[in-house]
Amino acid sequence: MISETKKQVLELYAEGRKLYKLMQFQAAVDKFGKALELDPKDGPSKVYYERCKLYAANPPDEDWDGVFTMTHK
């Protein structure tokens, strides 16, 4: 059985992913950040939180296909 906290984390993650795909990166940062407040060890939320922060500061082109391309190690 999934705990109520984990359900909330999953809902916030799903909302963040939708916003990510819509290129609404700052709003996505907020969702992933809230998920991490509930579960600081949630790996997927951590990854997208960092990606969205990068994209909020440096948005991809309008024809972006949603794929994250690593530019450095």
N, C-alpha and C positions, 0 to 999 in steps of 0.2 A: 504494500500500500504506500502511496506517495504522500508525504507530509503536506500540510497546508502551505508551509513556507516554500517547499519545492514547487508546488503548483503555481504559486505566485511568481517564482523565479522563471519558470517555463513560460508563463503568460507574458511577462516582461520581455523575455528573450524573443519570443515570437513577434511581439509588437516592434521591438527594436529591429529585427530582421526585415520586417515590412518597410519600415522607415528607411533602412539602409538601401533597399532595392529602389525606393522612390527618390534616392539621393537627398534625403532630409537628414543629413548627418548629425547636426546638433541635437535634433529631437531624439535621434537614435542613441546618441551618447547619454542623454538623460535616462532613457529606458534601461540601457545596459548598466549604467551607474546604479540605478535603483535595484536592479537584480543583484549586483555585487554587494550592495549594502546588506541585502538579505542573506547572501551566500558568497562571501569573499573568495571562496575556492572554486567558483563556477568557471571552469576553463573556457567554454565557448563564449560566455559573456565577456570575459577578460579580453579575448582575441578581438571580438567585434568592437568593444569599447575603445581599444587602442587604434584599430583601423578607422573607426568613425572620427576619432579625434584628428587623425592625420588628414582624412578627407575633408573635414570641416575647415581645416586650415588651408588645404590645397585641393580644392575640388577637382574631380576628374572631368574629362571632356563630356559634352552632352551626349555623345554616342556611346558612353561607357556601358559595358555589358554586364557589370556587376562582379567581374572577376578582379580580385586583388592581385596586383603585381608587385612583388617585393623588389625594391630598388637598391637595397643594401642589406648587409648582414648585421 
